[in-house]
Amino acid sequence: MQPNFIRKILGRGELRKQVAQWRAAGEEIILTNGCFDLLHVGHVRYLNAAKALGGRVVVAVNSDTSVRALKGAGRPVVPEQERAEVLAALADVDAVVIFGEATVENLIRELRPDVHAKGTDYTRSTVPEREIVRECGGRVEIVGDAKDHSVSELVRSMGSRS
């Protein structure tokens, strides 16, 4: 028997339908995205802060192929389906979708989120997708605590310990 949180992992078509239902019910849509390779406290705080904005949180997770393109050989450490499951198990996350493109821009165009939440390693003016978010009628919010945690740093420190 599958755990209930597995139902939060949706394909793009299913997600579009779910977003339409949430919108019809008056809910705001908050889109976040990232690799989420080894979930750490910074990720949890970021997602909690996104949820505190007051809507449905959709997490777009980079596919294994796109993580490798972004982070290099040896990444991701955790396969995409497992990363999606871990995120779906979090109470602050309402839906998870895996995307394979280099950027989340196409998903922004498809979902037209009210808010695109990014971590504190960005400012509103440095978010790469900011213009597309505005074109789609949304706004960018910077959420979470200071960027003191990094999967890349964790992976490097694990390698130096072996």
Contact map, one row per residue, 1 for C-alpha under 8 A:
111000000000000000000000000000000000000000000000000000000000000000000000000000000000000000000000000000000000000000000000000000000000000000000000000000000000000000
111101000000000000000000000000000000000000000000000000000000000000000000000000000000000000000000000000000000000000000000000000000000000000000000000000000000000000
111111000000000000000000000000000000000000000000000000000000000000000000000000000000000000000000000000000000000000000000000000000000000000000000000000000000000000
011111110000000000000000000000000000000000000000000000000000000000000000000000000000000000000000000000000000000000000000000000000000000000000000000000000000000000
001111111000000000000000000000000000000000000000000000000000000000000000000000000000100110000000000000000000000000000000000000000000000000000000000000000000000000
011111111000000000000000000000000000000000000000000000000000000000000000000000000000100110000000000000000000000000000000000000000000000000000000000000000000000000
000111111100000000000000000000000000000000000000000000000000000000000000000000000000000000000000000000000000000000000000000000000000000000000000000000000000000000
000111111100000000000000000000000000000000000000000000000000000000000000000000000000000100000111000000000000000000000000000000000000000000000000000000000000000000
000011111110000000000000000000000000000000000000000000000000000000000000000000000001100100000011100000000000000000000000000000000000000000000000000000000000000000
000000111111111000000000000000000000000000000000000000000000000000000000000000000000000000000011100000000000000000000000000000000000000000000000000000000000000000
000000001111111000000000000000000000000000000000000000000000000000000000000000000000000000000000110000000000000000000000000000000000000000000000000000000000000000
000000000111111100000000000000000000000000000000000000000000000000000000000000000000000000000000100000000000000000000000000000000000000000000000000000000000000000
000000000111111110000000000000000000000000000000000000000000000000000000000000000000000000000000000000000000000000000000000000000000000000000000000000000000000000
000000000111111111000000000000000000000000000000000000000000000000000000000000000000000000000000000000000000000000000000000000000000000000000000000000000000000000
000000000111111111100000000000000000000000000000000000000000000000000000000000000000000000000010100000000000000000000000000000000000000000000000000000000000000000
000000000001111111110000000000000000000000000000000000000000000000000000000000000000000000000000000000000000011000000000000000000000000000000000000000000000000000
000000000000111111111000000000000000000000000000000000000000000000000000000000000000000000000000000000000000000000000000000000000000000000000000000000000000000000
000000000000011111111100000000000000000000000000000000000000000000000000000000000000000000000000000000000000000000000000000000000000000000000000000000000000000000
000000000000001111111110000010000000000000000000000000000000000000000000000000000000000000000000000000000000001000000000000000000000000000000000000000000000000000
000000000000000111111111000000000000000000000000000000000000000000000000000000000000000000000000000000000000000000000000000000000000000000000000000000000000000000
000000000000000011111111100000000000000000000000000000000000000000000000000000000000000000000000000000000000000000000000000000000000000000000000000000000000000000
000000000000000001111111111110000000000000000000000000010000000000000000000000000000000000000000000000000000000000000000000000000000000000000000000000000000000000
000000000000000000111111111110000000000000000000000000000000000000000000000000000000000000000000000000000000000000000000000000000000000000000000000000000000000000
000000000000000000011111111000000000000000000000000000000000000000000000000000000000000000000000000000000000000000000000000000000000000000000000000000000000000000
000000000000000000001111111000000000000000000000000000000000000000000000000000000000000000000000000000000000000000000000000000000000000000000000000000000000000000
000000000000000000000111111100000000000000000000000000000000000000000000000000000000000000000000000000000000000000000000000000000000000000000000000000000000000000
000000000000000000000111111110000000000000000000000000110000000000000000000000000000000000000000000000000000000000000000000000000000000000000000000000000000000000
000000000000000000000110011111000000000000000000000001110000000000000000000000000000000000000000000000000000000011100000000000000000000000000000000000000000000000
000000000000000000100110001111100000000000000000000000111100000000000000000000000000000000000000000000000000000011100000000000000000000000000000000000000000000000
000000000000000000000000000111110000000000000000011000111100000000000000000000000000000000000000000000000000000011111000000000000000000000000000000000000000000000
000000000000000000000000000011111000000000000000000000001111000000000000000000000000000000000000000000000001000010111000000000000000000000000000000000000000000000
000000000000000000000000000001111100000000000010010000001111000000000000000000000000000000000000000000000000000000011100000000000000000000000000000000000000000000
000000000000000000000000000000111110000000000000000000000011110000000000000000000000000000000000000000010000000000000100000000000000000000000000000000000000000000
000000000000000000000000000000011111000000000000000000000011110000000000000000000000000000000000000000000000000000000000000000000000000000000000000000000000000000
000000000000000000000000000000001111100000000000000000000000111000100000000000000000000000000000000000000000000000000000000000000000000000000000000000000000000000
000000000000000000000000000000000111111000100000000000000000100000000000000000000010000000000000000000000000000000000000000000000000000000000000000000000000000000
000000000000000000000000000000000011111000000000000000000000000000000000000111000010000000000000000000000000000000000000000000000000000000000000000000100000000000
000000000000000000000000000000000001111100000000000000000000000000000000000011000010000000000000000000000000000000000000000000000000000000000000000000100000000000
000000000000000000000000000000000001111110110000000000000000000000000000000000000000010000000000000000000000000000000000000000000000000000000000000000100000000000
000000000000000000000000000000000000011111110000000000000000000000000000000000000000000000000000000000000000000000000000000000000000000000000000000010100000000000
000000000000000000000000000000000000001111111000000000000000000000000000000000000000000000000000000000000000000000000000000000000000000000000000000010000000000000
000000000000000000000000000000000000000111111100000000000000000000000000000000000000000000000000000000000000000000000000000000000000000000000001101111000000000000
000000000000000000000000000000000001001111111110000000000000000000000000000000000000000000000000000000000000000000000000000000000000000000000000000000000000000000
000000000000000000000000000000000000001111111111000000000000000000000000000000000000000000000000000000000000000000000000000000000000000000000000000000000000000000
000000000000000000000000000000000000000011111111100000000000000000000000000000000000000000000000000000000000000000000000000000000000000000000001100000000000000000
000000000000000000000000000000000000000001111111110000000000000000000000000000000000000000000000000000000000000000000010000000000000000000000011100000000000000000
000000000000000000000000000000010000000000111111111000001000000000000000000000000000000000011000000000000000000000000000000000000000000000000001000000000000000000
000000000000000000000000000000000000000000011111111100000000000000000000000000000000000000010000000000000000000000000000000000000000000000000001000000000000000000
000000000000000000000000000000000000000000001111111110000000000000000000000000000000000000000000000000000000000000000000000000000000000000000011000000000000000000
000000000000000000000000000001010000000000000111111111001000000000000000000000000000000000000000000000000000000000001000000000000000000000000011000000000000000000
000000000000000000000000000001000000000000000011111111111000000000000000000000000000000000011000000000000000000000000000000000000000000000000000000000000000000000
000000000000000000000000000000000000000000000001111111100000000000000000000000000000000000000000000000000000000000000000000000000000000000000000000000000000000000
000000000000000000000000000000000000000000000000111111100000000000000000000000000000000000000000000000000000000000000000000000000000000000000000000000000000000000
000000000000000000000000000100000000000000000000011111110000000000000000000000000000000000000000000000000000000000000000000000000000000000000000000000000000000000
000000000000000000000000001111000000000000000000001111111000000000000000000000000000000000000000000000000000000000000000000000000000000000000000000000000000000000
000000000000000000000100001111000000000000000000001001111100000000000000000000000000000000001100000000000000000000000000000000000000000000000000000000000000000000
000000000000000000000000000011110000000000000010011000111110000000000000000000000000000000011110000000000000000000000000000000000000000000000000000000000000000000
000000000000000000000000000011110000000000000000000000011111000000000000000000000000000000001111100000000000000000000000000000000000000000000000000000000000000000
000000000000000000000000000000111100000000000000000000001111100000000000000000000000001000001011100000000000000000000000000000000000000000000000000000000000000000
000000000000000000000000000000111100000000000000000000000111110000000000000000000000000000000001111000010000000000000000000000000000000000000000000000000000000000
000000000000000000000000000000001111000000000000000000000011111000000000000000010011000000000001111000000000000000000000000000000000000000000000000000000000000000
000000000000000000000000000000001110000000000000000000000001111111100000000000010000000000000000011110000000000000000000000000000000000000000000000000000000000000
000000000000000000000000000000000010000000000000000000000000111111100000000000010000000000000000011100000000000000000000000000000000000000000000000000000000000000
000000000000000000000000000000000000000000000000000000000000011111110000001100110000000000000000000100000000000000000000000000000000000000000000000000000000000000
000000000000000000000000000000000000000000000000000000000000011111111000000000000000000000000000000100000000000000000000000000000000000000000000000000000000000000
000000000000000000000000000000000000000000000000000000000000011111111100000000000000000000000000000111000000000000000000000000000000000000000000000000000000000000
000000000000000000000000000000000010000000000000000000000000011111111111001100000000000000000000000000000000000000000000000000000000000000000000000000000000000000
000000000000000000000000000000000000000000000000000000000000000111111111111100000000000000000000000000000000000000000000000000000000000000000000000000000000000000
000000000000000000000000000000000000000000000000000000000000000011111111000000000000000000000000000001000000000000000000000000000000000000000000000000000000000000
000000000000000000000000000000000000000000000000000000000000000001111111000000000000000000000000000001000000000000000000000000000000000000000000000000000000000000
000000000000000000000000000000000000000000000000000000000000000000111111101100000000000000000000000000000000000000000000000000000000000000000000000000000000000000
000000000000000000000000000000000000000000000000000000000000000000111111111000000000000000000000000000000000000000000000000000000000000000000000000000000000000000
000000000000000000000000000000000000000000000000000000000000000000010011111000000000000000000000000000000000000000000000000000000000000000000000000000000000000000
000000000000000000000000000000000000000000000000000000000000000000010001111110000000000000000000000000000000000000000000000000000000000000000000000000000000000000
000000000000000000000000000000000000000000000000000000000000000100110011111111000000000000000000000000000000000000000000000000000000000000000000000000000000000000
000000000000000000000000000000000000100000000000000000000000000100110010011111100000000000000000000000000000000000000000000000000000000000000000000000000000000000
000000000000000000000000000000000000110000000000000000000000000000000000011111100000000000000000000000000000000000000000000000000000000000000000000000000000000000
000000000000000000000000000000000000110000000000000000000000000000000000001111110110000000000000000000000000000000000000000000000000000000000000000000000000000000
000000000000000000000000000000000000000000000000000000000000000100000000000111111110000000000000000000000000000000000000000000000000000000000000000000000000000000
000000000000000000000000000000000000000000000000000000000000111100000000000001111111000000000000010000000000000000000000000000000000000000000000000000000000000000
000000000000000000000000000000000000000000000000000000000000000000000000000000111111100000000000000000000000000000000000000000000000000000000000000000000000000000
000000000000000000000000000000000000000000000000000000000000000000000000000001111111110000000000000000000000000000000000000000000000000000000000000000000000000000
000000000000000000000000000000000001110000000000000000000000100000000000000001111111111000000000000000000000000000000000000000000000000000000000000000000000000000
000000001000000000000000000000000000000000000000000000000000100000000000000000011111111100000001110000000000000000000000000000000000000000000000000000000000000000
000011001000000000000000000000000000000000000000000000000000000000000000000000001111111110000000000000000000000000000000000000000000000000000000000000000000000000
000000000000000000000000000000000000001000000000000000000000000000000000000000000111111111000000000000000000000000000000000000000000000000000000000000000000000000
000000000000000000000000000000000000000000000000000000000010000000000000000000000011111111001001000000000000000000000000000000000000000000000000000000000000000000
000011011000000000000000000000000000000000000000000000000000000000000000000000000001111111101111000000000000000000000000000000000000000000000000000000000000000000
000011000000000000000000000000000000000000000000000000000000000000000000000000000000111111101000000000000000000000000000000000000000000000000000000000000000000000
000000000000000000000000000000000000000000000000000000000000000000000000000000000000011111111000000000000000000000000000000000000000000000000000000000000000000000
000000000000000000000000000000000000000000000000000000000000000000000000000000000000000111111100000000000000000000000000000000000000000000000000000000000000000000
000000000000000000000000000000000000000000000011001000001000000000000000000000000000000001111100000000000000000000000000000000000000000000000000000000000000000000
000000000000000000000000000000000000000000000010001000011110000000000000000000000000001111111111000000000000000000000000000000000000000000000000000000000000000000
000000010000000000000000000000000000000000000000000000011100000000000000000000000000000100111111000000000000000000000000000000000000000000000000000000000000000000
000000011100001000000000000000000000000000000000000000001110000000000000000000000000000100001111100000000000000000000000000000000000000000000000000000000000000000
000000011100000000000000000000000000000000000000000000000111100000000000000000000001001100001111110000000000000000000000000000000000000000000000000000000000000000
000000001111001000000000000000000000000000000000000000000111100000000000000000000001000000000011111000000000000000000000000000000000000000000000000000000000000000
000000000010000000000000000000000000000000000000000000000001111000000000000000010001000000000001111100000000000000000000000000000000000000000000000000000000000000
000000000000000000000000000000000000000000000000000000000001111000000000000000000000000000000000111110010000000000000000000000000000000000000000000000000000000000
000000000000000000000000000000000000000000000000000000000000011111000000000000000000000000000000011111000000000000000000000000000000000000000000000000000000000000
000000000000000000000000000000000000000000000000000000000000010001000000000000000000000000000000001111110000000000000000000000000000000000000000000000000000000000
000000000000000000000000000000000000000000000000000000000000000001001100000000000000000000000000000111110000000000000000000000000000000000000000000000000000000000
000000000000000000000000000000000000000000000000000000000000000000000000000000000000000000000000000011111100000000000000000000000000000000000000000000000000000000
000000000000000000000000000000001000000000000000000000000001000000000000000000000000000000000000001011111111000000000000000000001000000000000000000000000000000000
000000000000000000000000000000000000000000000000000000000000000000000000000000000000000000000000000000111111100000000000000000001001000000000000000000000000000000
000000000000000000000000000000000000000000000000000000000000000000000000000000000000000000000000000000111111110000000000000000000000000000000000000000000000000000
000000000000000000000000000000000000000000000000000000000000000000000000000000000000000000000000000000011111111100000000000000000000000000000000000000000000000000
000000000000000000000000000000100000000000000000000000000000000000000000000000000000000000000000000000011111111110000000000000000001100100000000000000000000000000
000000000000000000000000000000000000000000000000000000000000000000000000000000000000000000000000000000001111111100000000000000000001100100000000000000000000000000
000000000000000100000000000000000000000000000000000000000000000000000000000000000000000000000000000000000111111100000000000000000000000000000000000000000000000000
000000000000000100100000000000000000000000000000000000000000000000000000000000000000000000000000000000000011111110000000000000000000000000000000000000000000000000
000000000000000000000000000000000000000000000000000000000000000000000000000000000000000000000000000000000011111111000000000000000000100111000000000000000000000000
000000000000000000000000000111100000000000000000000000000000000000000000000000000000000000000000000000000001001111110000000000000000100111000000000000000000000000
000000000000000000000000000111000000000000000000000000000000000000000000000000000000000000000000000000000000000111110000000000000000000011100000000000000000000000
000000000000000000000000000111100000000000000000000000000000000000000000000000000000000000000000000000000000000011111000000000000000100001111000000000000000000000
000000000000000000000000000001110000000000000000000000000000000000000000000000000000000000000000000000000000000011111100000000000000100001111000000000000000000000
000000000000000000000000000001110000000000000000010000000000000000000000000000000000000000000000000000000000000000111110000000000000000000011110000000000000000000
000000000000000000000000000000011000000000000000000000000000000000000000000000000000000000000000000000000000000000011111010000100000000000011110000000000000000000
000000000000000000000000000000000000000000000100000000000000000000000000000000000000000000000000000000000000000000001111110000000000000000000111101000000000000000
000000000000000000000000000000000000000000000000000000000000000000000000000000000000000000000000000000000000000000000111111000000000000000000111111000000000000000
000000000000000000000000000000000000000000000000000000000000000000000000000000000000000000000000000000000000000000000011111000000000000000000000011000000000000000
000000000000000000000000000000000000000000000000000000000000000000000000000000000000000000000000000000000000000000000111111111100000000000000100000000000000000000
000000000000000000000000000000000000000000000000000000000000000000000000000000000000000000000000000000000000000000000001111111100000000000000100000000000000000000
000000000000000000000000000000000000000000000000000000000000000000000000000000000000000000000000000000000000000000000000011111100100000000011100000000000000000000
000000000000000000000000000000000000000000000000000000000000000000000000000000000000000000000000000000000000000000000000011111100100000000000000000000000000000000
000000000000000000000000000000000000000000000000000000000000000000000000000000000000000000000000000000000000000000000000011111110100000000000000000000000000000000
000000000000000000000000000000000000000000000000000000000000000000000000000000000000000000000000000000000000000000000100011111111100000000010000000000000000000000
000000000000000000000000000000000000000000000000000000000000000000000000000000000000000000000000000000000000000000000000000001111110000000000000000000000000000000
000000000000000000000000000000000000000000000000000000000000000000000000000000000000000000000000000000011000000000000000000000111111100000000000000000000000000000
000000000000000000000000000000000000000000000000000000000000000000000000000000000000000000000000000000000000000000000000000111111111110000110000000000000000000000
000000000000000000000000000000000000000000000000000000000000000000000000000000000000000000000000000000000000000000000000000000011111111000000000000000000000000000
000000000000000000000000000000000000000000000000000000000000000000000000000000000000000000000000000000001001100000000000000000001111111100000000000000000000000000
000000000000000000000000000000000000000000000000000000000000000000000000000000000000000000000000000000000001100110110000000000001111111111110000000000000000000000
000000000000000000000000000000000000000000000000000000000000000000000000000000000000000000000000000000000000000000000000000000000111111111100000000000000000000000
000000000000000000000000000000000000000000000000000000000000000000000000000000000000000000000000000000000000000000000000000000000011111111000000000000000000000000
000000000000000000000000000000000000000000000000000000000000000000000000000000000000000000000000000000000001100110000000000000000001111111000000000000000000000000
000000000000000000000000000000000000000000000000000000000000000000000000000000000000000000000000000000000000000111000000000000000000111111100000000000000000000000
000000000000000000000000000000000000000000000000000000000000000000000000000000000000000000000000000000000000000111110000000000000000111111110000000000000000000000
000000000000000000000000000000000000000000000000000000000000000000000000000000000000000000000000000000000000000001110000000000000100110011111000000000000000000000
000000000000000000000000000000000000000000000000000000000000000000000000000000000000000000000000000000000000000000111100000100100100100001111100000000000000000000
000000000000000000000000000000000000000000000000000000000000000000000000000000000000000000000000000000000000000000111100000100000000000000111110000000000000000000
000000000000000000000000000000000000000000000000000000000000000000000000000000000000000000000000000000000000000000001111011100000000000000011111000000000000000000
000000000000000000000000000000000000000000000100110000000000000000000000000000000000000000000000000000000000000000001111000000000000000000001111100000000000000000
000000000000000000000000000000000000000001001111110000000000000000000000000000000000000000000000000000000000000000000011000000000000000000000111110000000000000000
000000000000000000000000000000000000000001001100000000000000000000000000000000000000000000000000000000000000000000000011000000000000000000000011111000000000000000
000000000000000000000000000000000000000000000000000000000000000000000000000000000000000000000000000000000000000000000001100000000000000000000001111100000000000000
000000000000000000000000000000000000000001000000000000000000000000000000000000000000000000000000000000000000000000000011100000000000000000000000111111000000000000
000000000000000000000000000000000000000001000000000000000000000000000000000000000000000000000000000000000000000000000000000000000000000000000000011111000000000000
000000000000000000000000000000000000000111000000000000000000000000000000000000000000000000000000000000000000000000000000000000000000000000000000001111101000000000
000000000000000000000000000000000000000001000000000000000000000000000000000000000000000000000000000000000000000000000000000000000000000000000000001111111100000000
000000000000000000000000000000000000111100000000000000000000000000000000000000000000000000000000000000000000000000000000000000000000000000000000000011111110000000
000000000000000000000000000000000000000000000000000000000000000000000000000000000000000000000000000000000000000000000000000000000000000000000000000001111111000000
000000000000000000000000000000000000000000000000000000000000000000000000000000000000000000000000000000000000000000000000000000000000000000000000000011111111100000
000000000000000000000000000000000000000000000000000000000000000000000000000000000000000000000000000000000000000000000000000000000000000000000000000001111111110000
000000000000000000000000000000000000000000000000000000000000000000000000000000000000000000000000000000000000000000000000000000000000000000000000000000111111111000
000000000000000000000000000000000000000000000000000000000000000000000000000000000000000000000000000000000000000000000000000000000000000000000000000000011111111100
000000000000000000000000000000000000000000000000000000000000000000000000000000000000000000000000000000000000000000000000000000000000000000000000000000001111111110
000000000000000000000000000000000000000000000000000000000000000000000000000000000000000000000000000000000000000000000000000000000000000000000000000000000111111111
000000000000000000000000000000000000000000000000000000000000000000000000000000000000000000000000000000000000000000000000000000000000000000000000000000000011111111
000000000000000000000000000000000000000000000000000000000000000000000000000000000000000000000000000000000000000000000000000000000000000000000000000000000001111111
000000000000000000000000000000000000000000000000000000000000000000000000000000000000000000000000000000000000000000000000000000000000000000000000000000000000111111
000000000000000000000000000000000000000000000000000000000000000000000000000000000000000000000000000000000000000000000000000000000000000000000000000000000000011111
